[in-house]
């Protein structure tokens, strides 16, 4: 891949991972995909669930579809205390996976509050028992970046059911992308790069090509509302481990 396409791919990845989209809270990234298609005059459809499908016509009436997903792991507020918030995970990940991470709480009015995910009573200087803690979401909380004074309560702002997104911490170093949410926004960035190549090409494709951006993968929901196709290729992360 030439340097311009690599730069485009990296920029798409940076943009996508920085759009908060925990599963169930995908309206903003859906709008981004639609606006991108409209700007480049790419034909598109949306499903009733909210997935976005780019369409590139070819000679054959049916064809090939590539699918990725743009929903991510995240959390939801389950309890609001005086100055901290308890959360429930969205997606299957252990609490240790997000300890120390910065996050955003998305209020129902559209505003955001930033915070940090920490163990309960996190200071080792005063809590010697923290070494023996088995971290679960029951003993993890968000410390909010907000001063609560007077009669104002944290519960006046933050409500049970507010979504929580994690800071992706995007970095591009020596040709490597380091970031949260590369599952599966790295794949979606590849599809957006392919979409640009197809939209800029004057050649007629041998078959129809569809690019499907799913928004419900992290809750185990498959694709729905697909066009007529001969072949489906799911593009997702590859698990690395023993």
N, C-alpha and C positions, 0 to 999 in steps of 0.2 A: 504494500500500500504506500502511495507517495505521501510526502510530508504534509501536503495540504489536507488530504483525507484523514491522516492521523490527527492533525490539529482539530479538524472538524469533529472527529469521533471523541477526542478528549473534551472538547468544549460541550458537546451534547451530554456527555457523562456528567461533567461538572454541573451543568444546568439541571439535569434530571434529579441528581442526588440531593440538590439543594432545594428542591420543591418538596415540602412536607407532604407525604402521602401514606401514612399508616393505613393498613387495610380497613376499609369502612369510611375513610376520610380522603377521598381521591378526587374531589371536585376540581381542585386547582390544577392538578396535573392533567386531568381530562381536558380542561379548557386550554391548557398549553398545547396539547397534541392537536386539538381542533384548530386553534389559531395558527399553528405551524402549517397545517394542511391548507388552510385558506390563503395564507400568505404566498404559498408556492403553487397554488392552483392544483392541488392534489385532490382527487375525488375521494370522499370518505363517507362512512356511515357510523352510527353509534348504535349499540345494542340497548335493550331495555335496562340491563344492569349498569350500563355506563361505559362499557369497553368501546374503544375507538378502532375502526378498521380502515386502513388506507387501501385504495383500489387502483391498480394499474392495468388497463385493458390490453389484451393480446388477441391473437388470431383465434385461439380456441375458446369456446364459451365457458369452460371450467378451467381449473388450473392449480396453482401452487399457493399455499399459504404458510407464512412464517409467523410464529406467535411468541411473544415475550410478555412479561407482566411488569407493571409499574407500581403496584401496591407493595408496601414494605412491612417489616416488623414494626411494632410500636406498642403503645399502652393506652389505658383508659383510666381516668380517675375513678377510684372506688370509695374513697373516704377523705374528707377534708378536716384537718385538725386546726389548731390555733395558728401554727406557722409552717406546717408541713403537710404533705399530701401522700396518701397511700395509692398505689396503682395496681392494676391487673394487666398482665401481658396480652398483647394481640399477636398471635403467632407462637410457635413452639420454641421458646428459648429460655435458658436459665437466667436467674436474676444476676448472677455474677457477670453475665455478658454485657451488662450496661452500668455496672458500678463505676462511679466517678464520671460518667458521661454528662455533658450538658444536654438540656432538653428544652422543648417549648410546650406549654400547655395552651391549647387552642380553645378559647372561650366561645360560648354560644353566640356572642355578639360580634364575632370576627376578630377580636383583639387577641394578643398573645402575651403570655407571661413566661419569662425564662426561668430556668432552675437547674439544679444539679441533683443527680440520682446518687444517693448515699445510703449506707447502712444506718439503722436507727442508732443514735448515740455514737457517732463515728470517731470521736477523738480518742485515739489509743492512750493518750496521756492520762485520761480519767476513766476509761473503760477498758480495763485489762482483760475482761471477758470476751472482747471482740475476736481474740485469737481462736476462741472455741466456737464462734458463731457458725452455724450452718445457714448460709444465706438463702433465704427464700423471699418471695414477694411479701410475706407477712412481716418481715423485719427489714424491709427496704422502704425508703421514702424519698420524696422530692423536697429539697430545701429551696424555697422560692426566692428569687431576687426581687423582693418587694418588702417595703417597710409597712408594717401594719400598726397603726397608731389610733388612739382615741376609740370611738365606738365602731369604727370600721372593722369588719371581720374578713378573714380570708374566704370564708364560705359565702360572703356576699358577692364575691367575684368568681371563684372557681366552684363548679358544680359537678356532682357525680355524673359521669357520662361524658365529660370533656375529653377529647382525644389528646394524646401526648406523642410528640415526635422526637426522635433522637438526632442530635447534631451529627452530620455525616463525617465531619473532619476531613474533607477532601484535600488530597495532596497529590501532585504529579512530580515524581522524583526519578531521574535517570531512566526515563521511558516507562516507569511503572506508575499505575494509579493506585493510591491507597485511599480507601474510603469505606464507610458503612454504606449499605444499600446497593452495593454492586450486584447483589441478588435482588432484583434482576434488571436493574437500570443500566448496567453495562450492556446487556443484550438489547435492551430497548434503544440505547444509543447507537448500536450497530445497525438496527433496523431503520432508525432515522437517517443514518448515513446512506444506507441503501436507497431509502426513499428519495434522497436528494439526487443520487446518481440516476435513478429511473426517471425522475421528473425532468431532469436536464437532458436526457437522451432523446434523440430524434428517431431512434430505431423502433420498429414495431416489435413488440415482444411475441415470442412463439405461442405463449399462453397467458391467461390472466394471472396476475400476481397480486396477492393480498398480504398486507402486514397488519397483524392483529395485536393490539395492545390491551392485554387483560388487566382487570383491576381487582380481582377477587381471588388470586392464587393463594395468598397466605392463609386464607380460611378454608382451603382445600376444595374450592369450587373450580370445576373445569370450564372449558370454553362453551359458549352457547350463542345461538343466533349466527352461525357461520354461513357464509355463502357456499354455493355449489363448488366443490373442489375435488381434485384427484389425489392430492397429496398434502399432508400437514406435517410441518417440522416445528417442534417446540424448541425454542432457544432459551436455555436457562443456565444457571451456574453449575459448575462441576464441583462436587464435594472432594476436598483434599484431606486425606488422613490415612491412618493405618487400616 
